[in-house]
Amino acid sequence: MSRYSAFSADSARFACAALSAGFLTASCAASLKLPAAPGTPASDIAAVVAEATSACRAVSAFSAEIAVSGSVGGRKLRARLLAGLSSPASARIEAFAFGQQIFIFAARGNDATLLLTRDHRLLEHGRPDAVLQAVAGVPLDAADLRIALLGCVVSADLNRGRQIGDDWRIAEDGTTALYLQRVPHTAPWRLVAAIHRDPGRPAWRVEYRDFQDNLPRTMRLASIDTRQFDLRLALSQVDLNVKLEDAAFQIPAPPGTDPITLEELRRSGPLAGASP
């Protein structure tokens, strides 16, 4: 069993030790230039999407260490996360910065709990996407986060695929535009970027790089207006299809904690305590 399967005290001590040795940061490569031409209908879009997502679709659960750097709301930050995610919609994230644990986030379905470990404050029964946006800047629930970190898709509309030259395809996944590329043109197709335009949320994009076993290891998540958030993530110690215990997605209220509201959490700022 993975050392992250139950997110034990041992895993937390391991993360703190890694932090004391220094942060790992994601690639600072320039933003990927996406094709702007309208293109022509792509008759091969089903095969392209199937090839690009075959590896990620085989992953039902995974754990990873994630080095985070960038900015949210104009505030620079860096942190290290221990993350465990399981389908269909379960997630646990433990965040550390400067040798200290900042928070623990756990969600299952539409119910999320957040423990601010240094401040001894607890938010219970929040909406996962709202809580995660308040604490980390990114408007994703547990299911969306798992898909985003894997570089995967939910159910692309294969009747709306477009072709731009030999090496670009664009597919639709609800309100998301998926950009698929192969370099060189004899290489496998990969999902290299997605632009999300969900109603009621700021438009944002994700770019994928550094593929291992056809899964991305570094990525950039940025709002179209990058002043809202611009984060680079580097995944390491990735463990695929690991068994994550049910207890990992629950946070019993520790003695001595005080409640915190979502509005108070928003006012405290994303990843408070993770700014250099």
C-alpha positions in Angstrom: 0.0 0.0 0.0 1.2 3.5 -0.8 2.5 5.6 2.1 -0.1 8.2 1.0 -3.1 5.8 1.1 -4.2 6.9 4.5 -2.3 10.2 4.7 -0.8 9.2 8.0 1.4 11.2 10.3 4.4 9.5 8.7 3.5 11.1 5.3 3.1 14.5 6.9 6.6 14.2 8.5 8.0 13.1 5.1 6.5 16.2 3.5 8.0 18.5 6.1 11.4 17.0 5.7 11.2 17.5 2.0 10.2 21.1 2.5 13.2 21.7 4.8 15.5 20.6 2.0 14.0 23.2 -0.3 11.0 23.7 -2.7 10.6 22.0 -6.1 9.2 24.4 -8.6 7.4 23.8 -11.9 8.8 24.7 -15.2 8.7 28.5 -16.1 8.5 27.9 -19.8 6.7 30.4 -21.9 2.9 30.0 -22.4 2.0 27.5 -25.1 0.9 29.3 -28.3 -2.4 27.8 -29.4 -3.6 27.9 -33.0 -6.2 30.6 -33.7 -7.4 29.5 -37.1 -11.0 28.2 -37.3 -9.8 25.0 -39.0 -11.9 22.4 -40.8 -14.0 19.5 -39.6 -11.8 16.6 -38.3 -13.1 13.2 -39.3 -10.5 11.5 -37.1 -11.4 13.3 -33.9 -12.7 10.2 -32.1 -9.5 8.3 -32.7 -7.4 11.3 -31.7 -9.2 11.8 -28.4 -9.1 8.1 -27.6 -5.3 8.0 -28.2 -4.6 11.1 -26.2 -6.7 10.0 -23.2 -6.1 6.3 -23.1 -3.6 6.5 -20.2 -5.6 8.9 -18.0 -8.9 7.1 -18.5 -7.3 4.0 -16.9 -6.6 5.9 -13.7 -9.3 5.7 -11.1 -7.3 7.1 -8.2 -3.8 8.5 -7.6 -1.6 10.2 -5.1 1.2 12.7 -5.7 3.4 15.3 -4.2 2.8 18.7 -6.0 5.2 21.6 -5.9 3.2 24.8 -6.5 4.5 28.3 -7.4 3.0 31.3 -9.0 0.5 33.9 -7.9 -3.1 34.3 -6.9 -4.8 37.8 -6.8 -1.4 39.4 -7.4 0.2 37.7 -4.3 3.1 35.4 -5.0 3.1 32.1 -3.3 4.8 28.7 -3.2 3.8 25.6 -1.4 4.0 21.8 -1.5 1.0 19.6 -1.5 0.3 16.0 -0.7 -2.7 15.1 -2.8 -4.9 12.0 -3.1 -7.8 11.9 -5.5 -10.3 9.1 -6.3 -13.2 8.8 -8.8 -15.8 9.9 -9.0 -15.4 12.9 -6.7 -13.2 12.4 -3.7 -10.1 14.4 -2.8 -7.7 15.2 0.0 -5.0 17.8 0.0 -2.5 18.6 2.7 -0.7 21.9 2.1 2.7 22.8 3.6 4.8 26.0 3.3 8.1 26.9 5.0 8.1 23.7 7.0 4.6 24.1 8.4 1.3 22.5 7.5 -1.2 25.2 6.4 -4.4 23.3 5.8 -6.0 20.0 5.2 -8.8 19.9 2.6 -11.1 16.8 2.2 -14.1 16.4 -0.1 -16.4 13.7 -1.2 -19.2 14.4 -3.6 -20.6 17.9 -2.9 -19.4 18.0 0.7 -16.1 19.5 1.7 -14.2 20.1 5.0 -11.3 22.4 5.5 -9.0 22.5 8.6 -6.7 25.4 9.0 -4.1 23.6 11.1 -2.1 26.5 12.3 -5.1 28.7 13.2 -7.2 25.8 14.6 -10.2 26.9 12.4 -12.6 24.5 10.7 -15.0 24.9 7.9 -17.5 22.0 7.5 -20.1 21.1 4.8 -18.9 23.6 2.2 -19.2 23.3 -1.5 -15.9 21.8 -2.7 -15.3 24.2 -5.6 -16.1 27.2 -3.5 -13.9 26.1 -0.7 -11.0 25.2 -3.0 -11.3 28.5 -4.8 -11.2 30.4 -1.5 -8.2 28.6 -0.1 -6.2 27.9 -3.3 -7.6 30.3 -6.0 -8.7 27.6 -8.5 -12.4 27.1 -9.0 -12.5 23.3 -9.2 -14.4 20.6 -7.3 -12.9 17.2 -6.5 -13.9 15.6 -9.8 -12.7 18.5 -11.9 -9.4 18.6 -10.0 -8.7 14.9 -10.6 -9.4 15.4 -14.3 -7.3 18.5 -14.5 -4.2 17.0 -12.8 -4.4 13.9 -15.0 -4.8 15.9 -18.2 -8.0 14.1 -19.0 -11.5 14.8 -20.4 -15.0 13.9 -19.3 -17.0 13.3 -22.5 -15.7 15.2 -25.5 -18.3 16.0 -28.2 -16.8 14.1 -31.0 -19.2 15.6 -33.5 -17.5 19.0 -33.1 -13.8 18.2 -33.8 -11.7 20.6 -35.8 -8.4 20.1 -37.7 -5.7 22.7 -38.0 -2.9 21.4 -40.2 -1.6 17.9 -39.6 -0.6 18.2 -36.0 -3.5 20.0 -34.2 -7.0 18.9 -33.3 -9.6 20.8 -31.3 -12.5 19.1 -29.6 -15.3 20.3 -27.3 -16.0 19.0 -23.8 -19.1 20.9 -22.7 -17.9 24.5 -22.3 -14.2 23.5 -22.6 -12.1 23.6 -25.7 -9.5 20.8 -25.8 -6.3 21.3 -27.8 -4.6 18.1 -28.9 -1.2 18.0 -30.6 1.5 15.6 -31.8 5.1 16.6 -32.2 6.6 15.2 -34.4 3.6 14.3 -36.6 4.5 10.6 -36.2 4.3 10.9 -32.3 1.2 9.9 -30.3 -1.6 12.5 -29.9 -1.6 14.3 -26.5 -3.9 16.8 -24.8 -1.6 19.8 -24.4 -4.1 22.5 -23.3 -7.7 23.2 -22.4 -9.6 26.5 -22.1 -12.5 26.4 -19.7 -15.4 28.9 -20.0 -17.8 27.7 -17.3 -20.9 29.9 -16.6 -20.4 32.0 -13.5 -16.7 31.4 -13.2 -13.7 33.2 -14.7 -12.4 31.7 -17.9 -9.1 29.9 -17.4 -6.7 27.6 -19.2 -4.5 24.7 -18.4 -1.3 23.7 -20.3 0.4 20.3 -20.0 4.1 19.4 -20.4 6.7 16.9 -19.4 4.8 13.7 -20.1 5.7 10.4 -18.5 3.9 7.3 -19.5 1.5 9.6 -21.5 0.5 11.5 -18.3 1.7 15.1 -17.7 4.0 15.9 -14.8 4.1 19.7 -15.0 1.2 22.0 -15.8 0.2 25.7 -15.7 -3.2 26.7 -14.5 -4.0 30.4 -15.3 -7.1 32.6 -15.5 -7.4 34.3 -18.9 -6.9 37.5 -16.8 -3.7 36.2 -15.1 -4.1 38.6 -12.3 -6.7 36.3 -10.8 -4.4 33.2 -10.7 -1.4 31.9 -12.5 0.0 28.7 -11.0 2.6 26.2 -12.0 2.4 22.7 -10.7 5.1 20.0 -10.7 4.0 16.4 -9.8 6.4 13.9 -8.3 6.1 10.6 -6.4 3.0 9.8 -8.5 1.3 6.6 -7.5 -1.5 5.4 -9.9 -4.6 3.4 -9.0 -3.5 3.4 -5.3 -6.1 2.4 -2.8 -7.2 5.4 -0.8 -9.0 4.6 2.4 -12.4 6.2 3.1 -11.0 7.9 6.2 -8.6 9.9 4.0 -11.6 12.0 2.7 -12.9 12.8 6.2 -11.6 15.3 8.8 -13.0 14.8 12.2 -13.2 18.0 14.1 -10.2 18.2 16.4 -10.7 19.4 20.0 -10.2 23.1 20.4 -11.0 24.2 16.9 -13.3 27.2 16.1 -15.6 27.4 13.1 -14.7 29.6 10.1 -17.1 30.7 7.4 -16.5 30.7 3.7 -16.5 34.5 3.6 -13.9 34.7 6.4 -11.8 32.2 4.4 -12.1 34.3 1.3 -11.0 37.4 3.2 -7.9 35.6 4.6 -6.6 35.1 1.1 -5.6 32.0 -0.9 -2.9 29.8 0.7 -2.4 32.3 3.5 1.0 31.7 4.9 2.5 30.4 1.6 3.8 33.8 0.4 7.5 34.2 0.4 
